[in-house]
């Protein structure tokens, strides 16, 4: 699954660890999502969408990365 | 992921745990040459079967509680990593036991229960390493 997490994080100058803190997940989890190695759960996808103030479908794209 | 368990439920901690377990189990594989422990026939097979069912039931309840705790405390990346690696390890263990039994047991001897336990730990450690490198996504 493709996603824009890395771009959105970079726009805010957040580190992976900082984003992890805000989402209450580990830095490794953020890295795995950004690199397409992990598809977040629905609950985490909603938390990400809320944090960035965007609909889920503008952050995640169901096509394979 | 909050509270005092936060630091424990970190992928880095589990990386270290599985690395140590994997190295230990591979090191202990030398036990493969030890004699197969004989199983003494039970004088009361019904009691033995009943006891095994009770132990099985208690163990499965413990596993359910432990899994629920893990899911509550770990983030979904770590939990999915543990699940996927356990699934691969379970299949690896069954295939190893079946292939050994079918192809090698007659020539090289049966595997002891101790070695089976070591194979189980080694399988989970290797599977964890694979999942950490490849990820939990559908293409992994």
N, CA and C atoms of all chains as a GROMACS GRO file, in nm:
protein
  615
    1UNK      N    1   0.084  -0.119   0.000
    1UNK     CA    2   0.000   0.000   0.000
    1UNK      C    3   0.089   0.126   0.000
    2UNK      N    4   0.065   0.215  -0.095
    2UNK     CA    5   0.141   0.341  -0.098
    2UNK      C    6   0.086   0.438   0.007
    3UNK      N    7   0.173   0.526   0.054
    3UNK     CA    8   0.123   0.630   0.145
    3UNK      C    9   0.213   0.753   0.137
    4UNK      N   10   0.159   0.865   0.187
    4UNK     CA   11   0.232   0.993   0.182
    4UNK      C   12   0.287   1.031   0.319
    5UNK      N   13   0.301   0.934   0.405
    5UNK     CA   14   0.339   0.964   0.543
    5UNK      C   15   0.474   1.036   0.551
    6UNK      N   16   0.571   0.988   0.473
    6UNK     CA   17   0.706   1.046   0.479
    6UNK      C   18   0.703   1.194   0.436
    7UNK      N   19   0.626   1.221   0.330
    7UNK     CA   20   0.617   1.359   0.279
    7UNK      C   21   0.548   1.448   0.383
    8UNK      N   22   0.438   1.400   0.437
    8UNK     CA   23   0.363   1.478   0.536
    8UNK      C   24   0.448   1.504   0.661
    9UNK      N   25   0.524   1.402   0.700
    9UNK     CA   26   0.612   1.418   0.817
    9UNK      C   27   0.722   1.520   0.788
   10UNK      N   28   0.780   1.509   0.668
   10UNK     CA   29   0.888   1.600   0.631
   10UNK      C   30   0.838   1.745   0.624
   11UNK      N   31   0.716   1.763   0.576
   11UNK     CA   32   0.659   1.899   0.568
   11UNK      C   33   0.651   1.965   0.706
   12UNK      N   34   0.639   1.881   0.807
   12UNK     CA   35   0.627   1.935   0.945
   12UNK      C   36   0.761   1.927   1.020
   13UNK      N   37   0.864   1.882   0.950
   13UNK     CA   38   0.998   1.868   1.010
   13UNK      C   39   0.998   1.780   1.135
   14UNK      N   40   0.917   1.675   1.131
   14UNK     CA   41   0.914   1.582   1.244
   14UNK      C   42   1.008   1.466   1.214
   15UNK      N   43   1.072   1.416   1.317
   15UNK     CA   44   1.149   1.292   1.301
   15UNK      C   45   1.053   1.173   1.310
   16UNK      N   46   1.103   1.056   1.272
   16UNK     CA   47   1.018   0.936   1.284
   16UNK      C   48   0.982   0.910   1.430
   17UNK      N   49   1.079   0.936   1.519
   17UNK     CA   50   1.053   0.914   1.662
   17UNK      C   51   0.945   1.011   1.712
   18UNK      N   52   0.953   1.135   1.665
   18UNK     CA   53   0.855   1.236   1.707
   18UNK      C   54   0.714   1.200   1.658
   19UNK      N   55   0.708   1.156   1.532
   19UNK     CA   56   0.578   1.114   1.479
   19UNK      C   57   0.526   0.992   1.555
   20UNK      N   58   0.619   0.901   1.587
   20UNK     CA   59   0.580   0.784   1.665
   20UNK      C   60   0.521   0.823   1.799
   21UNK      N   61   0.584   0.922   1.865
   21UNK     CA   62   0.533   0.971   1.994
   21UNK      C   63   0.391   1.026   1.978
   22UNK      N   64   0.371   1.103   1.873
   22UNK     CA   65   0.239   1.164   1.852
   22UNK      C   66   0.131   1.060   1.820
   23UNK      N   67   0.176   0.951   1.757
   23UNK     CA   68   0.079   0.846   1.720
   23UNK      C   69   0.073   0.734   1.824
   24UNK      N   70   0.160   0.742   1.924
   24UNK     CA   71   0.170   0.638   2.027
   24UNK      C   72   0.210   0.502   1.968
   25UNK      N   73   0.306   0.508   1.877
   25UNK     CA   74   0.364   0.384   1.823
   25UNK      C   75   0.516   0.399   1.824
   26UNK      N   76   0.587   0.290   1.797
   26UNK     CA   77   0.733   0.296   1.799
   26UNK      C   78   0.788   0.364   1.673
   27UNK      N   79   0.915   0.407   1.681
   27UNK     CA   80   0.980   0.465   1.563
   27UNK      C   81   0.988   0.362   1.451
   28UNK      N   82   1.011   0.237   1.490
   28UNK     CA   83   1.020   0.130   1.391
   28UNK      C   84   0.888   0.112   1.316
   29UNK      N   85   0.777   0.134   1.387
   29UNK     CA   86   0.646   0.121   1.322
   29UNK      C   87   0.629   0.231   1.216
   30UNK      N   88   0.670   0.353   1.252
   30UNK     CA   89   0.661   0.464   1.155
   30UNK      C   90   0.747   0.434   1.034
   31UNK      N   91   0.869   0.387   1.058
   31UNK     CA   92   0.960   0.353   0.948
   31UNK      C   93   0.901   0.243   0.859
   32UNK      N   94   0.843   0.142   0.922
   32UNK     CA   95   0.786   0.031   0.845
   32UNK      C   96   0.668   0.077   0.759
   33UNK      N   97   0.588   0.170   0.811
   33UNK     CA   98   0.475   0.221   0.733
   33UNK      C   99   0.526   0.306   0.617
   34UNK      N  100   0.623   0.392   0.646
   34UNK     CA  101   0.677   0.480   0.541
   34UNK      C  102   0.741   0.403   0.427
   35UNK      N  103   0.807   0.294   0.460
   35UNK     CA  104   0.876   0.216   0.357
   35UNK      C  105   0.786   0.109   0.294
   36UNK      N  106   0.660   0.108   0.332
   36UNK     CA  107   0.564   0.014   0.274
   36UNK      C  108   0.578  -0.128   0.325
   37UNK      N  109   0.650  -0.144   0.437
   37UNK     CA  110   0.667  -0.279   0.491
   37UNK      C  111   0.558  -0.317   0.589
   38UNK      N  112   0.473  -0.222   0.623
   38UNK     CA  113   0.365  -0.251   0.718
   38UNK      C  114   0.244  -0.167   0.681
   39UNK      N  115   0.131  -0.235   0.672
   39UNK     CA  116   0.004  -0.163   0.650
   39UNK      C  117  -0.060  -0.140   0.786
   40UNK      N  118  -0.084  -0.014   0.821
   40UNK     CA  119  -0.137   0.012   0.956
   40UNK      C  120  -0.278  -0.042   0.972
   41UNK      N  121  -0.314  -0.068   1.098
   41UNK     CA  122  -0.451  -0.110   1.127
   41UNK      C  123  -0.545   0.007   1.098
   42UNK      N  124  -0.673  -0.023   1.092
   42UNK     CA  125  -0.773   0.082   1.066
   42UNK      C  126  -0.767   0.188   1.175
   43UNK      N  127  -0.751   0.143   1.301
   43UNK     CA  128  -0.746   0.238   1.414
   43UNK      C  129  -0.627   0.332   1.399
   44UNK      N  130  -0.511   0.277   1.361
   44UNK     CA  131  -0.391   0.361   1.346
   44UNK      C  132  -0.406   0.453   1.224
   45UNK      N  133  -0.465   0.402   1.118
   45UNK     CA  134  -0.487   0.485   0.999
   45UNK      C  135  -0.575   0.605   1.034
   46UNK      N  136  -0.676   0.584   1.117
   46UNK     CA  137  -0.763   0.695   1.160
   46UNK      C  138  -0.684   0.794   1.245
   47UNK      N  139  -0.595   0.742   1.333
   47UNK     CA  140  -0.514   0.833   1.417
   47UNK      C  141  -0.423   0.918   1.330
   48UNK      N  142  -0.364   0.855   1.227
   48UNK     CA  143  -0.276   0.928   1.135
   48UNK      C  144  -0.355   1.037   1.062
   49UNK      N  145  -0.473   0.997   1.013
   49UNK     CA  146  -0.557   1.093   0.940
   49UNK      C  147  -0.596   1.211   1.029
   50UNK      N  148  -0.632   1.182   1.153
   50UNK     CA  149  -0.671   1.289   1.248
   50UNK      C  150  -0.552   1.381   1.276
   51UNK      N  151  -0.433   1.320   1.294
   51UNK     CA  152  -0.313   1.399   1.326
   51UNK      C  153  -0.281   1.497   1.214
   52UNK      N  154  -0.294   1.453   1.090
   52UNK     CA  155  -0.262   1.540   0.978
   52UNK      C  156  -0.382   1.619   0.927
   53UNK      N  157  -0.498   1.594   0.984
   53UNK     CA  158  -0.619   1.668   0.946
   53UNK      C  159  -0.662   1.643   0.803
   54UNK      N  160  -0.648   1.518   0.760
   54UNK     CA  161  -0.681   1.483   0.621
   54UNK      C  162  -0.762   1.355   0.620
   55UNK      N  163  -0.841   1.335   0.513
   55UNK     CA  164  -0.910   1.206   0.501
   55UNK      C  165  -0.809   1.093   0.477
   56UNK      N  166  -0.843   0.973   0.522
   56UNK     CA  167  -0.752   0.859   0.509
   56UNK      C  168  -0.708   0.837   0.364
   57UNK      N  169  -0.805   0.851   0.271
   57UNK     CA  170  -0.773   0.818   0.131
   57UNK      C  171  -0.676   0.917   0.066
   58UNK      N  172  -0.656   1.032   0.128
   58UNK     CA  173  -0.554   1.124   0.072
   58UNK      C  174  -0.414   1.092   0.125
   59UNK      N  175  -0.409   1.009   0.229
   59UNK     CA  176  -0.278   0.969   0.284
   59UNK      C  177  -0.239   0.830   0.232
   60UNK      N  178  -0.338   0.741   0.227
   60UNK     CA  179  -0.311   0.603   0.184
   60UNK      C  180  -0.376   0.573   0.050
   61UNK      N  181  -0.302   0.500  -0.030
   61UNK     CA  182  -0.350   0.460  -0.162
   61UNK      C  183  -0.342   0.307  -0.166
   62UNK      N  184  -0.453   0.242  -0.201
   62UNK     CA  185  -0.457   0.096  -0.190
   62UNK      C  186  -0.372   0.023  -0.294
   63UNK      N  187  -0.322   0.096  -0.394
   63UNK     CA  188  -0.234   0.030  -0.491
   63UNK      C  189  -0.105  -0.012  -0.422
   64UNK      N  190  -0.047  -0.123  -0.467
   64UNK     CA  191   0.073  -0.175  -0.402
   64UNK      C  192   0.191  -0.085  -0.428
   65UNK      N  193   0.272  -0.064  -0.323
   65UNK     CA  194   0.390   0.020  -0.336
   65UNK      C  195   0.510  -0.056  -0.385
   66UNK      N  196   0.002   0.207   2.355
   66UNK     CA  197   0.129   0.172   2.416
   66UNK      C  198   0.167   0.279   2.518
   67UNK      N  199   0.132   0.255   2.645
   67UNK     CA  200   0.163   0.355   2.745
   67UNK      C  201   0.192   0.287   2.877
   68UNK      N  202   0.241   0.365   2.973
   68UNK     CA  203   0.268   0.311   3.105
   68UNK      C  204   0.404   0.246   3.114
   69UNK      N  205   0.427   0.173   3.224
   69UNK     CA  206   0.561   0.115   3.248
   69UNK      C  207   0.600   0.009   3.145
   70UNK      N  208   0.502  -0.051   3.076
   70UNK     CA  209   0.534  -0.156   2.978
   70UNK      C  210   0.579  -0.098   2.844
   71UNK      N  211   0.570   0.034   2.829
   71UNK     CA  212   0.601   0.097   2.701
   71UNK      C  213   0.740   0.062   2.650
   72UNK      N  214   0.838   0.071   2.742
   72UNK     CA  215   0.976   0.045   2.702
   72UNK      C  216   0.998  -0.101   2.667
   73UNK      N  217   0.927  -0.190   2.738
   73UNK     CA  218   0.944  -0.332   2.709
   73UNK      C  219   0.888  -0.368   2.572
   74UNK      N  220   0.771  -0.312   2.540
   74UNK     CA  221   0.707  -0.346   2.412
   74UNK      C  222   0.762  -0.259   2.300
   75UNK      N  223   0.894  -0.264   2.286
   75UNK     CA  224   0.960  -0.191   2.178
   75UNK      C  225   1.019  -0.295   2.082
   76UNK      N  226   1.011  -0.271   1.952
   76UNK     CA  227   1.070  -0.367   1.858
   76UNK      C  228   1.217  -0.395   1.889
   77UNK      N  229   1.287  -0.293   1.941
   77UNK     CA  230   1.429  -0.313   1.970
   77UNK      C  231   1.450  -0.419   2.080
   78UNK      N  232   1.364  -0.417   2.182
   78UNK     CA  233   1.374  -0.516   2.290
   78UNK      C  234   1.347  -0.655   2.234
   79UNK      N  235   1.243  -0.666   2.150
   79UNK     CA  236   1.210  -0.797   2.093
   79UNK      C  237   1.317  -0.842   1.994
   80UNK      N  238   1.379  -0.747   1.922
   80UNK     CA  239   1.491  -0.783   1.834
   80UNK      C  240   1.600  -0.853   1.915
   81UNK      N  241   1.633  -0.793   2.030
   81UNK     CA  242   1.739  -0.849   2.114
   81UNK      C  243   1.697  -0.985   2.171
   82UNK      N  244   1.573  -0.995   2.219
   82UNK     CA  245   1.525  -1.121   2.277
   82UNK      C  246   1.532  -1.235   2.175
   83UNK      N  247   1.484  -1.207   2.054
   83UNK     CA  248   1.483  -1.312   1.952
   83UNK      C  249   1.624  -1.343   1.902
   84UNK      N  250   1.711  -1.241   1.900
   84UNK     CA  251   1.850  -1.267   1.858
   84UNK      C  252   1.917  -1.360   1.958
   85UNK      N  253   1.899  -1.333   2.087
   85UNK     CA  254   1.959  -1.418   2.191
   85UNK      C  255   1.900  -1.559   2.185
   86UNK      N  256   1.767  -1.566   2.174
   86UNK     CA  257   1.700  -1.696   2.170
   86UNK      C  258   1.744  -1.775   2.046
   87UNK      N  259   1.755  -1.707   1.934
   87UNK     CA  260   1.796  -1.774   1.810
   87UNK      C  261   1.938  -1.826   1.818
   88UNK      N  262   2.029  -1.742   1.870
   88UNK     CA  263   2.169  -1.784   1.881
   88UNK      C  264   2.183  -1.900   1.978
   89UNK      N  265   2.113  -1.891   2.091
   89UNK     CA  266   2.118  -2.000   2.189
   89UNK      C  267   2.065  -2.130   2.131
   90UNK      N  268   1.952  -2.120   2.060
   90UNK     CA  269   1.892  -2.242   2.007
   90UNK      C  270   1.978  -2.305   1.898
   91UNK      N  271   2.038  -2.221   1.814
   91UNK     CA  272   2.128  -2.276   1.712
   91UNK      C  273   2.250  -2.339   1.778
   92UNK      N  274   2.300  -2.276   1.885
   92UNK     CA  275   2.413  -2.332   1.958
   92UNK      C  276   2.379  -2.465   2.022
   93UNK      N  277   2.255  -2.476   2.071
   93UNK     CA  278   2.214  -2.598   2.142
   93UNK      C  279   2.174  -2.711   2.047
   94UNK      N  280   2.175  -2.681   1.916
   94UNK     CA  281   2.133  -2.784   1.820
   94UNK      C  282   2.227  -2.904   1.827
   95UNK      N  283   2.344  -2.885   1.890
   95UNK     CA  284   2.439  -2.998   1.904
   95UNK      C  285   2.378  -3.110   1.988
   96UNK      N  286   2.272  -3.076   2.063
   96UNK     CA  287   2.205  -3.178   2.144
   96UNK      C  288   2.133  -3.282   2.057
   97UNK      N  289   2.129  -3.254   1.926
   97UNK     CA  290   2.058  -3.344   1.836
   97UNK      C  291   2.112  -3.486   1.843
   98UNK      N  292   2.240  -3.498   1.880
   98UNK     CA  293   2.301  -3.630   1.884
   98UNK      C  294   2.269  -3.710   2.009
   99UNK      N  295   2.204  -3.645   2.106
   99UNK     CA  296   2.177  -3.716   2.231
   99UNK      C  297   2.070  -3.824   2.214
  100UNK      N  298   2.073  -3.919   2.307
  100UNK     CA  299   1.981  -4.033   2.297
  100UNK      C  300   1.836  -3.987   2.305
  101UNK      N  301   1.753  -4.054   2.231
  101UNK     CA  302   1.610  -4.026   2.234
  101UNK      C  303   1.555  -4.076   2.367
  102UNK      N  304   1.498  -3.987   2.451
  102UNK     CA  305   1.450  -4.036   2.580
  102UNK      C  306   1.332  -4.131   2.564
  103UNK      N  307   1.346  -4.247   2.626
  103UNK     CA  308   1.239  -4.346   2.614
  103UNK      C  309   1.114  -4.298   2.687
  104UNK      N  310   0.997  -4.325   2.629
  104UNK     CA  311   0.871  -4.287   2.691
  104UNK      C  312   0.816  -4.411   2.760
  105UNK      N  313   0.800  -4.401   2.890
  105UNK     CA  314   0.751  -4.516   2.967
  105UNK      C  315   0.600  -4.524   2.950
  106UNK      N  316   0.553  -4.645   2.919
  106UNK     CA  317   0.409  -4.664   2.903
  106UNK      C  318   0.337  -4.638   3.035
  107UNK      N  319   0.227  -4.565   3.028
  107UNK     CA  320   0.155  -4.531   3.150
  107UNK      C  321   0.073  -4.650   3.200
  108UNK      N  322   0.075  -4.668   3.333
  108UNK     CA  323  -0.006  -4.776   3.389
  108UNK      C  324  -0.153  -4.735   3.396
  109UNK      N  325  -0.177  -4.605   3.384
  109UNK     CA  326  -0.314  -4.554   3.391
  109UNK      C  327  -0.335  -4.453   3.276
  110UNK      N  328  -0.356  -4.507   3.154
  110UNK     CA  329  -0.364  -4.418   3.038
  110UNK      C  330  -0.479  -4.318   3.044
  111UNK      N  331  -0.589  -4.356   3.110
  111UNK     CA  332  -0.702  -4.263   3.119
  111UNK      C  333  -0.665  -4.139   3.202
  112UNK      N  334  -0.596  -4.163   3.313
  112UNK     CA  335  -0.553  -4.051   3.398
  112UNK      C  336  -0.454  -3.962   3.322
  113UNK      N  337  -0.362  -4.028   3.251
  113UNK     CA  338  -0.263  -3.952   3.174
  113UNK      C  339  -0.331  -3.867   3.066
  114UNK      N  340  -0.429  -3.927   2.995
  114UNK     CA  341  -0.502  -3.853   2.891
  114UNK      C  342  -0.579  -3.737   2.952
  115UNK      N  343  -0.644  -3.764   3.065
  115UNK     CA  344  -0.721  -3.659   3.132
  115UNK      C  345  -0.633  -3.545   3.178
  116UNK      N  346  -0.517  -3.583   3.237
  116UNK     CA  347  -0.422  -3.480   3.285
  116UNK      C  348  -0.372  -3.395   3.169
  117UNK      N  349  -0.346  -3.462   3.056
  117UNK     CA  350  -0.297  -3.390   2.939
  117UNK      C  351  -0.403  -3.290   2.890
  118UNK      N  352  -0.530  -3.332   2.892
  118UNK     CA  353  -0.638  -3.242   2.850
  118UNK      C  354  -0.647  -3.121   2.942
  119UNK      N  355  -0.632  -3.145   3.073
  119UNK     CA  356  -0.638  -3.034   3.170
  119UNK      C  357  -0.523  -2.936   3.146
  120UNK      N  358  -0.400  -2.992   3.129
  120UNK     CA  359  -0.282  -2.907   3.105
  120UNK      C  360  -0.300  -2.828   2.975
  121UNK      N  361  -0.354  -2.898   2.873
  121UNK     CA  362  -0.379  -2.832   2.744
  121UNK      C  363  -0.477  -2.716   2.760
  122UNK      N  364  -0.584  -2.739   2.835
  122UNK     CA  365  -0.685  -2.634   2.857
  122UNK      C  366  -0.628  -2.516   2.933
  123UNK      N  367  -0.555  -2.544   3.040
  123UNK     CA  368  -0.495  -2.436   3.120
  123UNK      C  369  -0.394  -2.358   3.036
  124UNK      N  370  -0.312  -2.431   2.960
  124UNK     CA  371  -0.210  -2.365   2.875
  124UNK      C  372  -0.274  -2.276   2.770
  125UNK      N  373  -0.383  -2.324   2.711
  125UNK     CA  374  -0.447  -2.242   2.606
  125UNK      C  375  -0.510  -2.117   2.667
  126UNK      N  376  -0.565  -2.129   2.789
  126UNK     CA  377  -0.619  -2.010   2.855
  126UNK      C  378  -0.508  -1.909   2.886
  127UNK      N  379  -0.393  -1.961   2.934
  127UNK     CA  380  -0.279  -1.873   2.960
  127UNK      C  381  -0.233  -1.803   2.832
  128UNK      N  382  -0.232  -1.880   2.722
  128UNK     CA  383  -0.188  -1.824   2.594
  128UNK      C  384  -0.285  -1.716   2.547
  129UNK      N  385  -0.414  -1.739   2.567
  129UNK     CA  386  -0.515  -1.639   2.527
  129UNK      C  387  -0.495  -1.510   2.606
  130UNK      N  388  -0.475  -1.524   2.738
  130UNK     CA  389  -0.455  -1.405   2.823
  130UNK      C  390  -0.327  -1.332   2.783
  131UNK      N  391  -0.219  -1.410   2.761
  131UNK     CA  392  -0.090  -1.350   2.724
  131UNK      C  393  -0.101  -1.278   2.589
  132UNK      N  394  -0.171  -1.339   2.495
  132UNK     CA  395  -0.186  -1.278   2.363
  132UNK      C  396  -0.268  -1.149   2.371
  133UNK      N  397  -0.373  -1.154   2.454
  133UNK     CA  398  -0.456  -1.033   2.472
  133UNK      C  399  -0.374  -0.920   2.533
  134UNK      N  400  -0.288  -0.957   2.630
  134UNK     CA  401  -0.201  -0.858   2.695
  134UNK      C  402  -0.104  -0.798   2.594
  135UNK      N  403  -0.042  -0.887   2.513
  135UNK     CA  404   0.051  -0.840   2.409
  135UNK      C  405  -0.018  -0.742   2.314
  136UNK      N  406  -0.139  -0.778   2.272
  136UNK     CA  407  -0.211  -0.694   2.176
  136UNK      C  408  -0.244  -0.558   2.236
  137UNK      N  409  -0.271  -0.559   2.367
  137UNK     CA  410  -0.307  -0.434   2.434
  137UNK      C  411  -0.185  -0.344   2.450
  138UNK      N  412  -0.070  -0.404   2.478
  138UNK     CA  413   0.049  -0.324   2.512
  138UNK      C  414   0.137  -0.291   2.392
  139UNK      N  415   0.143  -0.380   2.292
  139UNK     CA  416   0.231  -0.356   2.177
  139UNK      C  417   0.157  -0.273   2.072
  140UNK      N  418   0.233  -0.197   1.991
  140UNK     CA  419   0.166  -0.129   1.880
  140UNK      C  420   0.138  -0.232   1.770
  141UNK      N  421   0.056  -0.193   1.672
  141UNK     CA  422   0.010  -0.296   1.579
  141UNK      C  423   0.121  -0.350   1.488
  142UNK      N  424   0.228  -0.273   1.470
  142UNK     CA  425   0.342  -0.323   1.391
  142UNK      C  426   0.412  -0.438   1.464
  143UNK      N  427   0.442  -0.416   1.593
  143UNK     CA  428   0.511  -0.520   1.669
  143UNK      C  429   0.421  -0.643   1.685
  144UNK      N  430   0.294  -0.620   1.715
  144UNK     CA  431   0.204  -0.733   1.736
  144UNK      C  432   0.189  -0.816   1.607
  145UNK      N  433   0.174  -0.747   1.495
  145UNK     CA  434   0.161  -0.820   1.367
  145UNK      C  435   0.292  -0.893   1.332
  146UNK      N  436   0.404  -0.832   1.367
  146UNK     CA  437   0.533  -0.898   1.345
  146UNK      C  438   0.540  -1.028   1.426
  147UNK      N  439   0.496  -1.020   1.552
  147UNK     CA  440   0.497  -1.140   1.637
  147UNK      C  441   0.401  -1.246   1.584
  148UNK      N  442   0.283  -1.203   1.541
  148UNK     CA  443   0.184  -1.299   1.490
  148UNK      C  444   0.235  -1.368   1.364
  149UNK      N  445   0.282  -1.286   1.270
  149UNK     CA  446   0.325  -1.343   1.142
  149UNK      C  447   0.445  -1.436   1.161
  150UNK      N  448   0.539  -1.395   1.246
  150UNK     CA  449   0.656  -1.481   1.267
  150UNK      C  450   0.616  -1.610   1.340
  151UNK      N  451   0.520  -1.600   1.432
  151UNK     CA  452   0.474  -1.722   1.502
  151UNK      C  453   0.405  -1.817   1.404
  152UNK      N  454   0.330  -1.761   1.313
  152UNK     CA  455   0.259  -1.842   1.212
  152UNK      C  456   0.360  -1.915   1.122
  153UNK      N  457   0.462  -1.842   1.077
  153UNK     CA  458   0.566  -1.903   0.993
  153UNK      C  459   0.641  -2.009   1.074
  154UNK      N  460   0.671  -1.977   1.201
  154UNK     CA  461   0.745  -2.071   1.286
  154UNK      C  462   0.666  -2.199   1.309
  155UNK      N  463   0.535  -2.186   1.329
  155UNK     CA  464   0.452  -2.304   1.352
  155UNK      C  465   0.456  -2.398   1.231
  156UNK      N  466   0.444  -2.338   1.113
  156UNK     CA  467   0.449  -2.419   0.990
  156UNK      C  468   0.588  -2.479   0.972
  157UNK      N  469   0.693  -2.400   1.000
  157UNK     CA  470   0.830  -2.449   0.988
  157UNK      C  471   0.852  -2.569   1.078
  158UNK      N  472   0.802  -2.557   1.202
  158UNK     CA  473   0.819  -2.665   1.300
  158UNK      C  474   0.750  -2.793   1.252
  159UNK      N  475   0.627  -2.779   1.204
  159UNK     CA  476   0.551  -2.897   1.159
  159UNK      C  477   0.620  -2.960   1.037
  160UNK      N  478   0.663  -2.876   0.941
  160UNK     CA  479   0.730  -2.929   0.821
  160UNK      C  480   0.861  -2.998   0.859
  161UNK      N  481   0.937  -2.936   0.952
  161UNK     CA  482   1.065  -2.995   0.993
  161UNK      C  483   1.042  -3.133   1.055
  162UNK      N  484   0.946  -3.139   1.147
  162UNK     CA  485   0.917  -3.267   1.214
  162UNK      C  486   0.871  -3.372   1.113
  163UNK      N  487   0.785  -3.331   1.019
  163UNK     CA  488   0.731  -3.425   0.920
  163UNK      C  489   0.841  -3.472   0.825
  164UNK      N  490   0.922  -3.378   0.775
  164UNK     CA  491   1.028  -3.416   0.681
  164UNK      C  492   1.132  -3.505   0.748
  165UNK      N  493   1.165  -3.471   0.872
  165UNK     CA  494   1.262  -3.554   0.945
  165UNK      C  495   1.207  -3.695   0.964
  166UNK      N  496   1.081  -3.700   1.007
  166UNK     CA  497   1.018  -3.830   1.031
  166UNK      C  498   1.010  -3.914   0.904
  167UNK      N  499   0.978  -3.850   0.793
  167UNK     CA  500   0.961  -3.923   0.667
  167UNK      C  501   1.093  -3.963   0.601
  168UNK      N  502   1.190  -3.872   0.608
  168UNK     CA  503   1.311  -3.893   0.527
  168UNK      C  504   1.436  -3.933   0.605
  169UNK      N  505   1.450  -3.884   0.728
  169UNK     CA  506   1.578  -3.899   0.795
  169UNK      C  507   1.576  -3.979   0.924
  170UNK      N  508   1.459  -3.996   0.982
  170UNK     CA  509   1.451  -4.059   1.115
  170UNK      C  510   1.508  -4.201   1.114
  171UNK      N  511   1.481  -4.277   1.008
  171UNK     CA  512   1.529  -4.416   1.003
  171UNK      C  513   1.682  -4.422   0.996
  172UNK      N  514   1.740  -4.327   0.923
  172UNK     CA  515   1.885  -4.331   0.905
  172UNK      C  516   1.959  -4.263   1.021
  173UNK      N  517   1.903  -4.150   1.068
  173UNK     CA  518   1.977  -4.070   1.166
  173UNK      C  519   1.918  -4.073   1.306
  174UNK      N  520   1.805  -4.138   1.323
  174UNK     CA  521   1.743  -4.147   1.456
  174UNK      C  522   1.637  -4.041   1.479
  175UNK      N  523   1.551  -4.070   1.578
  175UNK     CA  524   1.444  -3.976   1.613
  175UNK      C  525   1.502  -3.853   1.682
  176UNK      N  526   1.426  -3.744   1.677
  176UNK     CA  527   1.466  -3.622   1.749
  176UNK      C  528   1.407  -3.626   1.889
  177UNK      N  529   1.487  -3.586   1.988
  177UNK     CA  530   1.436  -3.586   2.125
  177UNK      C  531   1.341  -3.469   2.147
  178UNK      N  532   1.263  -3.478   2.253
  178UNK     CA  533   1.169  -3.369   2.283
  178UNK      C  534   1.245  -3.239   2.311
  179UNK      N  535   1.368  -3.250   2.366
  179UNK     CA  536   1.448  -3.129   2.391
  179UNK      C  537   1.484  -3.061   2.259
  180UNK      N  538   1.523  -3.143   2.164
  180UNK     CA  539   1.561  -3.086   2.034
  180UNK      C  540   1.439  -3.026   1.964
  181UNK      N  541   1.323  -3.090   1.982
  181UNK     CA  542   1.201  -3.034   1.921
  181UNK      C  543   1.173  -2.894   1.977
  182UNK      N  544   1.196  -2.878   2.106
  182UNK     CA  545   1.176  -2.747   2.170
  182UNK      C  546   1.275  -2.645   2.112
  183UNK      N  547   1.400  -2.690   2.094
  183UNK     CA  548   1.502  -2.601   2.037
  183UNK      C  549   1.464  -2.562   1.894
  184UNK      N  550   1.412  -2.658   1.818
  184UNK     CA  551   1.370  -2.628   1.680
  184UNK      C  552   1.258  -2.524   1.681
  185UNK      N  553   1.167  -2.536   1.777
  185UNK     CA  554   1.056  -2.441   1.786
  185UNK      C  555   1.106  -2.299   1.812
  186UNK      N  556   1.199  -2.286   1.906
  186UNK     CA  557   1.255  -2.154   1.938
  186UNK      C  558   1.335  -2.099   1.820
  187UNK      N  559   1.416  -2.186   1.758
  187UNK     CA  560   1.496  -2.143   1.643
  187UNK      C  561   1.406  -2.100   1.528
  188UNK      N  562   1.296  -2.173   1.507
  188UNK     CA  563   1.202  -2.139   1.399
  188UNK      C  564   1.141  -2.002   1.422
  189UNK      N  565   1.101  -1.975   1.546
  189UNK     CA  566   1.038  -1.845   1.575
  189UNK      C  567   1.139  -1.731   1.560
  190UNK      N  568   1.263  -1.756   1.604
  190UNK     CA  569   1.366  -1.653   1.593
  190UNK      C  570   1.397  -1.622   1.447
  191UNK      N  571   1.412  -1.727   1.366
  191UNK     CA  572   1.442  -1.705   1.224
  191UNK      C  573   1.325  -1.637   1.154
  192UNK      N  574   1.204  -1.679   1.187
  192UNK     CA  575   1.085  -1.619   1.125
  192UNK      C  576   1.072  -1.473   1.166
  193UNK      N  577   1.104  -1.442   1.292
  193UNK     CA  578   1.099  -1.303   1.339
  193UNK      C  579   1.198  -1.218   1.259
  194UNK      N  580   1.320  -1.272   1.239
  194UNK     CA  581   1.422  -1.200   1.162
  194UNK      C  582   1.371  -1.174   1.020
  195UNK      N  583   1.311  -1.276   0.960
  195UNK     CA  584   1.259  -1.262   0.823
  195UNK      C  585   1.151  -1.152   0.816
  196UNK      N  586   1.058  -1.155   0.912
  196UNK     CA  587   0.947  -1.059   0.909
  196UNK      C  588   0.997  -0.918   0.938
  197UNK      N  589   1.098  -0.905   1.026
  197UNK     CA  590   1.152  -0.772   1.054
  197UNK      C  591   1.222  -0.715   0.930
  198UNK      N  592   1.285  -0.804   0.850
  198UNK     CA  593   1.355  -0.756   0.731
  198UNK      C  594   1.257  -0.729   0.616
  199UNK      N  595   1.159  -0.817   0.601
  199UNK     CA  596   1.068  -0.807   0.487
  199UNK      C  597   0.943  -0.726   0.516
  200UNK      N  598   0.906  -0.717   0.642
  200UNK     CA  599   0.786  -0.641   0.678
  200UNK      C  600   0.664  -0.730   0.691
  201UNK      N  601   0.555  -0.668   0.732
  201UNK     CA  602   0.432  -0.743   0.759
  201UNK      C  603   0.328  -0.727   0.649
  202UNK      N  604   0.360  -0.646   0.548
  202UNK     CA  605   0.262  -0.619   0.442
  202UNK      C  606   0.234  -0.741   0.356
  203UNK      N  607   0.134  -0.729   0.271
  203UNK     CA  608   0.092  -0.843   0.190
  203UNK      C  609   0.197  -0.885   0.088
  204UNK      N  610   0.284  -0.792   0.048
  204UNK     CA  611   0.385  -0.828  -0.053
  204UNK      C  612   0.510  -0.887   0.014
  205UNK      N  613   0.513  -0.891   0.147
  205UNK     CA  614   0.634  -0.940   0.216
  205UNK      C  615   0.643  -1.091   0.212
   0.00000   0.00000   0.00000
